[in-house]
Amino acid sequence: MYQPEPEESVSLFISLACITVMACLFGRKTAGTKLSTINYARGLVVALYLVSWLFSVIAAMLVQTNNDNLLSCQLSILSCIALYALSKIIIYLFLMEKVYVVSAVGVTRSNSRMYKLNLVLMVPYIGVIANMVVFRVAKLEEEGRCYIGLLRPAALPLILYDIIISCWLTFLFLRPLMSSSSLLQGPSKGKLRNVARRTLLGSLIALLLSSANIFTLVYFNGHERGLICLVSCTVDVTLNAITIHWVTSRGGGLNPSKRNGVDRSTAERRYGGDHRMQSMGGEKQIAPLESHISITVESYVEEYHQLHYGETSSTHF
């Protein structure tokens, strides 16, 4: 009769716990939200939740079939590469959107040179992914145990790219928020600075988590127990999703009339006239108040876009 190893039981438990966490986060963010209110940035957050949940589900299935099964061993490393890379791409795109929102005020994405440059900087990641596929390891050893991982020629470029692109995008995001000459001035400036600190901390946490996971791959040099590699990647992806959830969650205790950043009555008095938006009952609604999906930076900056250009930044393409 087959007896599961302690490592297998622990790995399965962690995977199931991650599935539960991601389901809760997804429900928390999407509760009461209409599909039509989910813009590009919010869609990236939801996509990250779904990818992280899928990663946990696949890991839960593979950890139970890892031993004496070469196909499961091969699928383990391939799923790690594919879903881990996809989650990182979503995070990079999310950071790029943050940069666009705070730096390209009144400029569409297609006309933003910085946005185009950041997209170009994503192209080398295709080579990093291809490198991971070529230098992957998946083999059965020692009584049928599965060992997977990445050789150093794949792991080192991965961690270097992650550090460089994460630091670059975080710098671009913080620069206009910390600048005294930024267009984003006024009552929302203090809130934007708080969001900047939150995003900086979130980026550092995500970078440290990913770096620790990849350093483990470098250390083992492609000879890590499949169960351990799967669960470490699952925890990494889940904690990254939790970090993004925290970064994009509103702080408690805000006045609903000011929750979108700028006091509405103040903004109307300042910009009035041609820039005044149509309202219902004298209240402008920048974003659906019943929506639990809120990208905090966009909430503040959309006020600027609406008052000056009559549309939200999330509709610029």
Buried (B, 14 or more C-beta within 10 A) or exposed (E): EEEEEEBBEBBBEBBBBBBEBBEEBBEEBBEEBEEEEBBBBBBBBBBBBBBBBBBBBBBBBBBBBBBEBEEBBBBBBBBBBBBBBBBBBBBBBBBBBBBBBBBBBEBBBEEBEBBEEBBEBBEEBEEBBEBBBEBBBBBBEEEEBBBBBBBEEBBBBBBEBBBEBBEBBBEBBBBBBEEEEBBBEBBBBEBBBEBBEBBBEBBBBBBEBBBEBBEBBBEBEBEBBBBBBBBBBBBBBBBBBBBBBEBBBBEEEEEEEBBBBBBBEEBBEEBEEEBEBEEEEEEBEBBBEEBBBBBBBBBBBBBBBBBEBEEBBBEBE
